[in-house]
Amino acid sequence: MRSILLAGIILTLAACGSDSVGPSAAPVTVAGAYNLTTVDGQALPFTVLDLGAYQAKLASATLNLKPDGTYSFQFGIRIEDSGNVRSQSDSDTGVWDKSANTITLTSNEGSVTRTGTLAGGVMTLQSGPLVLGLTKQQP
């Protein structure tokens, strides 16, 4: 008898567990700036080319998703060449689309497409063999 009563209480609590009294959370706006925080789970700078004395490292990146469905992706690259260090930048532009929690970026440069997930302010993008982790900048 005790187990039936306990099961009844658990089912009642489970059924009521999703009721809320307060205001619901505001919807998250997808458009905005996202900072690259990891590449394949590793913090930046991330070495993309290592030829011994010559190394190219991804030092920073910012993805701007614009409300009109376009994006710009700015990359900061650090070149280390036999003790000499210099910086350069690169960029990519294109269009973006979101369906449920899946986001797709299609570059204006050829047929490059990056797909991933977006939940709250955290984005994970597959970019070729690499997985990019980005976090939305707070306004």
PyMOL CGO cylinders between C-alpha atoms (Angstrom):
from pymol import cmd
from pymol.cgo import CYLINDER

trace = [
    CYLINDER, 0.00, 0.00, 0.00, 2.87, 2.38, 0.83, 0.3, 1, 1, 1, 1, 1, 1,
    CYLINDER, 2.87, 2.38, 0.83, 4.47, 1.82, -2.59, 0.3, 1, 1, 1, 1, 1, 1,
    CYLINDER, 4.47, 1.82, -2.59, 1.19, 2.61, -4.38, 0.3, 1, 1, 1, 1, 1, 1,
    CYLINDER, 1.19, 2.61, -4.38, 0.81, 5.83, -2.36, 0.3, 1, 1, 1, 1, 1, 1,
    CYLINDER, 0.81, 5.83, -2.36, 4.45, 6.79, -3.02, 0.3, 1, 1, 1, 1, 1, 1,
    CYLINDER, 4.45, 6.79, -3.02, 4.03, 6.11, -6.76, 0.3, 1, 1, 1, 1, 1, 1,
    CYLINDER, 4.03, 6.11, -6.76, 0.89, 8.29, -6.77, 0.3, 1, 1, 1, 1, 1, 1,
    CYLINDER, 0.89, 8.29, -6.77, 2.72, 11.18, -5.09, 0.3, 1, 1, 1, 1, 1, 1,
    CYLINDER, 2.72, 11.18, -5.09, 5.64, 10.94, -7.54, 0.3, 1, 1, 1, 1, 1, 1,
    CYLINDER, 5.64, 10.94, -7.54, 3.31, 10.95, -10.56, 0.3, 1, 1, 1, 1, 1, 1,
    CYLINDER, 3.31, 10.95, -10.56, 1.40, 13.94, -9.18, 0.3, 1, 1, 1, 1, 1, 1,
    CYLINDER, 1.40, 13.94, -9.18, 4.61, 15.91, -8.60, 0.3, 1, 1, 1, 1, 1, 1,
    CYLINDER, 4.61, 15.91, -8.60, 5.92, 15.01, -12.06, 0.3, 1, 1, 1, 1, 1, 1,
    CYLINDER, 5.92, 15.01, -12.06, 2.69, 16.20, -13.66, 0.3, 1, 1, 1, 1, 1, 1,
    CYLINDER, 2.69, 16.20, -13.66, 2.84, 19.52, -11.80, 0.3, 1, 1, 1, 1, 1, 1,
    CYLINDER, 2.84, 19.52, -11.80, 6.58, 20.01, -12.22, 0.3, 1, 1, 1, 1, 1, 1,
    CYLINDER, 6.58, 20.01, -12.22, 6.28, 21.98, -15.44, 0.3, 1, 1, 1, 1, 1, 1,
    CYLINDER, 6.28, 21.98, -15.44, 3.71, 24.48, -14.14, 0.3, 1, 1, 1, 1, 1, 1,
    CYLINDER, 3.71, 24.48, -14.14, 5.11, 27.98, -13.79, 0.3, 1, 1, 1, 1, 1, 1,
    CYLINDER, 5.11, 27.98, -13.79, 3.70, 31.02, -12.09, 0.3, 1, 1, 1, 1, 1, 1,
    CYLINDER, 3.70, 31.02, -12.09, 6.26, 33.70, -12.99, 0.3, 1, 1, 1, 1, 1, 1,
    CYLINDER, 6.26, 33.70, -12.99, 6.95, 35.33, -16.33, 0.3, 1, 1, 1, 1, 1, 1,
    CYLINDER, 6.95, 35.33, -16.33, 8.44, 33.19, -19.07, 0.3, 1, 1, 1, 1, 1, 1,
    CYLINDER, 8.44, 33.19, -19.07, 11.98, 33.80, -20.26, 0.3, 1, 1, 1, 1, 1, 1,
    CYLINDER, 11.98, 33.80, -20.26, 12.34, 36.33, -23.05, 0.3, 1, 1, 1, 1, 1, 1,
    CYLINDER, 12.34, 36.33, -23.05, 13.09, 34.76, -26.44, 0.3, 1, 1, 1, 1, 1, 1,
    CYLINDER, 13.09, 34.76, -26.44, 16.75, 34.81, -27.38, 0.3, 1, 1, 1, 1, 1, 1,
    CYLINDER, 16.75, 34.81, -27.38, 17.57, 36.95, -30.40, 0.3, 1, 1, 1, 1, 1, 1,
    CYLINDER, 17.57, 36.95, -30.40, 19.79, 35.05, -32.81, 0.3, 1, 1, 1, 1, 1, 1,
    CYLINDER, 19.79, 35.05, -32.81, 21.26, 38.12, -34.52, 0.3, 1, 1, 1, 1, 1, 1,
    CYLINDER, 21.26, 38.12, -34.52, 24.31, 39.60, -32.81, 0.3, 1, 1, 1, 1, 1, 1,
    CYLINDER, 24.31, 39.60, -32.81, 28.05, 39.13, -32.37, 0.3, 1, 1, 1, 1, 1, 1,
    CYLINDER, 28.05, 39.13, -32.37, 29.57, 35.81, -31.34, 0.3, 1, 1, 1, 1, 1, 1,
    CYLINDER, 29.57, 35.81, -31.34, 33.17, 35.40, -30.18, 0.3, 1, 1, 1, 1, 1, 1,
    CYLINDER, 33.17, 35.40, -30.18, 35.14, 32.28, -31.03, 0.3, 1, 1, 1, 1, 1, 1,
    CYLINDER, 35.14, 32.28, -31.03, 36.17, 30.64, -27.76, 0.3, 1, 1, 1, 1, 1, 1,
    CYLINDER, 36.17, 30.64, -27.76, 37.34, 27.15, -28.77, 0.3, 1, 1, 1, 1, 1, 1,
    CYLINDER, 37.34, 27.15, -28.77, 38.46, 25.13, -31.76, 0.3, 1, 1, 1, 1, 1, 1,
    CYLINDER, 38.46, 25.13, -31.76, 38.06, 21.37, -31.36, 0.3, 1, 1, 1, 1, 1, 1,
    CYLINDER, 38.06, 21.37, -31.36, 37.57, 22.00, -27.66, 0.3, 1, 1, 1, 1, 1, 1,
    CYLINDER, 37.57, 22.00, -27.66, 40.91, 23.81, -27.29, 0.3, 1, 1, 1, 1, 1, 1,
    CYLINDER, 40.91, 23.81, -27.29, 41.23, 27.44, -26.18, 0.3, 1, 1, 1, 1, 1, 1,
    CYLINDER, 41.23, 27.44, -26.18, 42.67, 30.05, -28.53, 0.3, 1, 1, 1, 1, 1, 1,
    CYLINDER, 42.67, 30.05, -28.53, 45.21, 30.57, -29.99, 0.3, 1, 1, 1, 1, 1, 1,
    CYLINDER, 45.21, 30.57, -29.99, 44.73, 27.41, -32.05, 0.3, 1, 1, 1, 1, 1, 1,
    CYLINDER, 44.73, 27.41, -32.05, 47.58, 26.25, -34.30, 0.3, 1, 1, 1, 1, 1, 1,
    CYLINDER, 47.58, 26.25, -34.30, 46.25, 25.69, -37.81, 0.3, 1, 1, 1, 1, 1, 1,
    CYLINDER, 46.25, 25.69, -37.81, 49.64, 25.20, -39.49, 0.3, 1, 1, 1, 1, 1, 1,
    CYLINDER, 49.64, 25.20, -39.49, 52.88, 24.04, -37.88, 0.3, 1, 1, 1, 1, 1, 1,
    CYLINDER, 52.88, 24.04, -37.88, 56.00, 23.77, -40.02, 0.3, 1, 1, 1, 1, 1, 1,
    CYLINDER, 56.00, 23.77, -40.02, 58.47, 23.97, -37.14, 0.3, 1, 1, 1, 1, 1, 1,
    CYLINDER, 58.47, 23.97, -37.14, 59.91, 27.48, -37.27, 0.3, 1, 1, 1, 1, 1, 1,
    CYLINDER, 59.91, 27.48, -37.27, 56.81, 28.68, -39.12, 0.3, 1, 1, 1, 1, 1, 1,
    CYLINDER, 56.81, 28.68, -39.12, 53.42, 28.53, -37.39, 0.3, 1, 1, 1, 1, 1, 1,
    CYLINDER, 53.42, 28.53, -37.39, 50.04, 30.05, -38.21, 0.3, 1, 1, 1, 1, 1, 1,
    CYLINDER, 50.04, 30.05, -38.21, 47.64, 30.38, -35.28, 0.3, 1, 1, 1, 1, 1, 1,
    CYLINDER, 47.64, 30.38, -35.28, 44.01, 31.39, -35.14, 0.3, 1, 1, 1, 1, 1, 1,
    CYLINDER, 44.01, 31.39, -35.14, 44.14, 34.03, -32.39, 0.3, 1, 1, 1, 1, 1, 1,
    CYLINDER, 44.14, 34.03, -32.39, 40.59, 35.39, -32.50, 0.3, 1, 1, 1, 1, 1, 1,
    CYLINDER, 40.59, 35.39, -32.50, 37.38, 35.45, -34.50, 0.3, 1, 1, 1, 1, 1, 1,
    CYLINDER, 37.38, 35.45, -34.50, 34.06, 37.24, -34.37, 0.3, 1, 1, 1, 1, 1, 1,
    CYLINDER, 34.06, 37.24, -34.37, 30.93, 36.14, -36.19, 0.3, 1, 1, 1, 1, 1, 1,
    CYLINDER, 30.93, 36.14, -36.19, 28.31, 38.85, -36.74, 0.3, 1, 1, 1, 1, 1, 1,
    CYLINDER, 28.31, 38.85, -36.74, 24.85, 37.54, -37.59, 0.3, 1, 1, 1, 1, 1, 1,
    CYLINDER, 24.85, 37.54, -37.59, 22.82, 40.43, -38.98, 0.3, 1, 1, 1, 1, 1, 1,
    CYLINDER, 22.82, 40.43, -38.98, 19.01, 40.64, -38.70, 0.3, 1, 1, 1, 1, 1, 1,
    CYLINDER, 19.01, 40.64, -38.70, 18.72, 40.70, -42.52, 0.3, 1, 1, 1, 1, 1, 1,
    CYLINDER, 18.72, 40.70, -42.52, 20.04, 37.11, -42.74, 0.3, 1, 1, 1, 1, 1, 1,
    CYLINDER, 20.04, 37.11, -42.74, 23.62, 37.98, -43.75, 0.3, 1, 1, 1, 1, 1, 1,
    CYLINDER, 23.62, 37.98, -43.75, 26.79, 37.41, -41.77, 0.3, 1, 1, 1, 1, 1, 1,
    CYLINDER, 26.79, 37.41, -41.77, 30.40, 38.51, -41.59, 0.3, 1, 1, 1, 1, 1, 1,
    CYLINDER, 30.40, 38.51, -41.59, 33.12, 36.40, -39.99, 0.3, 1, 1, 1, 1, 1, 1,
    CYLINDER, 33.12, 36.40, -39.99, 36.38, 38.19, -39.03, 0.3, 1, 1, 1, 1, 1, 1,
    CYLINDER, 36.38, 38.19, -39.03, 39.48, 36.13, -38.21, 0.3, 1, 1, 1, 1, 1, 1,
    CYLINDER, 39.48, 36.13, -38.21, 42.64, 37.31, -36.43, 0.3, 1, 1, 1, 1, 1, 1,
    CYLINDER, 42.64, 37.31, -36.43, 45.68, 35.23, -37.40, 0.3, 1, 1, 1, 1, 1, 1,
    CYLINDER, 45.68, 35.23, -37.40, 49.10, 35.27, -35.73, 0.3, 1, 1, 1, 1, 1, 1,
    CYLINDER, 49.10, 35.27, -35.73, 52.08, 34.22, -37.84, 0.3, 1, 1, 1, 1, 1, 1,
    CYLINDER, 52.08, 34.22, -37.84, 55.24, 33.13, -36.02, 0.3, 1, 1, 1, 1, 1, 1,
    CYLINDER, 55.24, 33.13, -36.02, 58.20, 32.83, -38.39, 0.3, 1, 1, 1, 1, 1, 1,
    CYLINDER, 58.20, 32.83, -38.39, 61.60, 32.02, -36.84, 0.3, 1, 1, 1, 1, 1, 1,
    CYLINDER, 61.60, 32.02, -36.84, 60.94, 34.31, -33.87, 0.3, 1, 1, 1, 1, 1, 1,
    CYLINDER, 60.94, 34.31, -33.87, 59.28, 37.07, -35.89, 0.3, 1, 1, 1, 1, 1, 1,
    CYLINDER, 59.28, 37.07, -35.89, 55.62, 37.55, -35.03, 0.3, 1, 1, 1, 1, 1, 1,
    CYLINDER, 55.62, 37.55, -35.03, 53.12, 39.37, -37.17, 0.3, 1, 1, 1, 1, 1, 1,
    CYLINDER, 53.12, 39.37, -37.17, 49.35, 39.59, -37.29, 0.3, 1, 1, 1, 1, 1, 1,
    CYLINDER, 49.35, 39.59, -37.29, 47.02, 39.50, -40.21, 0.3, 1, 1, 1, 1, 1, 1,
    CYLINDER, 47.02, 39.50, -40.21, 43.29, 39.21, -40.68, 0.3, 1, 1, 1, 1, 1, 1,
    CYLINDER, 43.29, 39.21, -40.68, 40.92, 37.39, -42.95, 0.3, 1, 1, 1, 1, 1, 1,
    CYLINDER, 40.92, 37.39, -42.95, 37.17, 37.47, -43.37, 0.3, 1, 1, 1, 1, 1, 1,
    CYLINDER, 37.17, 37.47, -43.37, 34.22, 35.65, -44.81, 0.3, 1, 1, 1, 1, 1, 1,
    CYLINDER, 34.22, 35.65, -44.81, 30.71, 36.84, -45.65, 0.3, 1, 1, 1, 1, 1, 1,
    CYLINDER, 30.71, 36.84, -45.65, 27.50, 35.12, -46.62, 0.3, 1, 1, 1, 1, 1, 1,
    CYLINDER, 27.50, 35.12, -46.62, 23.98, 34.30, -45.52, 0.3, 1, 1, 1, 1, 1, 1,
    CYLINDER, 23.98, 34.30, -45.52, 22.69, 32.47, -42.46, 0.3, 1, 1, 1, 1, 1, 1,
    CYLINDER, 22.69, 32.47, -42.46, 19.52, 30.55, -41.66, 0.3, 1, 1, 1, 1, 1, 1,
    CYLINDER, 19.52, 30.55, -41.66, 18.19, 29.01, -38.47, 0.3, 1, 1, 1, 1, 1, 1,
    CYLINDER, 18.19, 29.01, -38.47, 15.62, 26.24, -38.16, 0.3, 1, 1, 1, 1, 1, 1,
    CYLINDER, 15.62, 26.24, -38.16, 14.82, 25.01, -34.62, 0.3, 1, 1, 1, 1, 1, 1,
    CYLINDER, 14.82, 25.01, -34.62, 18.27, 24.84, -33.00, 0.3, 1, 1, 1, 1, 1, 1,
    CYLINDER, 18.27, 24.84, -33.00, 20.18, 24.18, -36.25, 0.3, 1, 1, 1, 1, 1, 1,
    CYLINDER, 20.18, 24.18, -36.25, 22.06, 27.05, -37.87, 0.3, 1, 1, 1, 1, 1, 1,
    CYLINDER, 22.06, 27.05, -37.87, 23.54, 27.08, -41.37, 0.3, 1, 1, 1, 1, 1, 1,
    CYLINDER, 23.54, 27.08, -41.37, 26.04, 29.61, -42.74, 0.3, 1, 1, 1, 1, 1, 1,
    CYLINDER, 26.04, 29.61, -42.74, 26.54, 29.66, -46.50, 0.3, 1, 1, 1, 1, 1, 1,
    CYLINDER, 26.54, 29.66, -46.50, 29.58, 31.59, -47.65, 0.3, 1, 1, 1, 1, 1, 1,
    CYLINDER, 29.58, 31.59, -47.65, 29.70, 33.93, -50.62, 0.3, 1, 1, 1, 1, 1, 1,
    CYLINDER, 29.70, 33.93, -50.62, 33.09, 32.32, -51.35, 0.3, 1, 1, 1, 1, 1, 1,
    CYLINDER, 33.09, 32.32, -51.35, 32.35, 29.27, -53.48, 0.3, 1, 1, 1, 1, 1, 1,
    CYLINDER, 32.35, 29.27, -53.48, 30.31, 26.49, -51.93, 0.3, 1, 1, 1, 1, 1, 1,
    CYLINDER, 30.31, 26.49, -51.93, 31.52, 26.68, -48.32, 0.3, 1, 1, 1, 1, 1, 1,
    CYLINDER, 31.52, 26.68, -48.32, 28.76, 25.81, -45.84, 0.3, 1, 1, 1, 1, 1, 1,
    CYLINDER, 28.76, 25.81, -45.84, 29.09, 25.59, -42.07, 0.3, 1, 1, 1, 1, 1, 1,
    CYLINDER, 29.09, 25.59, -42.07, 26.35, 23.93, -40.04, 0.3, 1, 1, 1, 1, 1, 1,
    CYLINDER, 26.35, 23.93, -40.04, 25.86, 23.56, -36.34, 0.3, 1, 1, 1, 1, 1, 1,
    CYLINDER, 25.86, 23.56, -36.34, 23.66, 24.14, -33.36, 0.3, 1, 1, 1, 1, 1, 1,
    CYLINDER, 23.66, 24.14, -33.36, 22.60, 27.24, -31.49, 0.3, 1, 1, 1, 1, 1, 1,
    CYLINDER, 22.60, 27.24, -31.49, 21.14, 27.05, -28.02, 0.3, 1, 1, 1, 1, 1, 1,
    CYLINDER, 21.14, 27.05, -28.02, 20.78, 30.24, -26.01, 0.3, 1, 1, 1, 1, 1, 1,
    CYLINDER, 20.78, 30.24, -26.01, 23.96, 32.18, -26.62, 0.3, 1, 1, 1, 1, 1, 1,
    CYLINDER, 23.96, 32.18, -26.62, 26.20, 29.19, -27.39, 0.3, 1, 1, 1, 1, 1, 1,
    CYLINDER, 26.20, 29.19, -27.39, 26.92, 28.10, -30.95, 0.3, 1, 1, 1, 1, 1, 1,
    CYLINDER, 26.92, 28.10, -30.95, 28.81, 25.08, -32.21, 0.3, 1, 1, 1, 1, 1, 1,
    CYLINDER, 28.81, 25.08, -32.21, 29.76, 25.10, -35.90, 0.3, 1, 1, 1, 1, 1, 1,
    CYLINDER, 29.76, 25.10, -35.90, 31.31, 22.37, -38.03, 0.3, 1, 1, 1, 1, 1, 1,
    CYLINDER, 31.31, 22.37, -38.03, 33.85, 24.10, -40.27, 0.3, 1, 1, 1, 1, 1, 1,
    CYLINDER, 33.85, 24.10, -40.27, 35.53, 21.51, -42.45, 0.3, 1, 1, 1, 1, 1, 1,
    CYLINDER, 35.53, 21.51, -42.45, 37.20, 19.05, -40.08, 0.3, 1, 1, 1, 1, 1, 1,
    CYLINDER, 37.20, 19.05, -40.08, 37.13, 21.54, -37.18, 0.3, 1, 1, 1, 1, 1, 1,
    CYLINDER, 37.13, 21.54, -37.18, 34.44, 22.23, -34.59, 0.3, 1, 1, 1, 1, 1, 1,
    CYLINDER, 34.44, 22.23, -34.59, 34.16, 25.92, -33.63, 0.3, 1, 1, 1, 1, 1, 1,
    CYLINDER, 34.16, 25.92, -33.63, 32.70, 26.96, -30.26, 0.3, 1, 1, 1, 1, 1, 1,
    CYLINDER, 32.70, 26.96, -30.26, 31.29, 30.50, -30.12, 0.3, 1, 1, 1, 1, 1, 1,
    CYLINDER, 31.29, 30.50, -30.12, 29.62, 32.51, -27.38, 0.3, 1, 1, 1, 1, 1, 1,
    CYLINDER, 29.62, 32.51, -27.38, 27.28, 35.44, -27.95, 0.3, 1, 1, 1, 1, 1, 1,
    CYLINDER, 27.28, 35.44, -27.95, 28.49, 38.84, -26.76, 0.3, 1, 1, 1, 1, 1, 1,
    CYLINDER, 28.49, 38.84, -26.76, 26.26, 40.39, -24.14, 0.3, 1, 1, 1, 1, 1, 1,
    CYLINDER, 26.26, 40.39, -24.14, 24.74, 43.77, -25.12, 0.3, 1, 1, 1, 1, 1, 1,
]
cmd.load_cgo(trace, "trace")
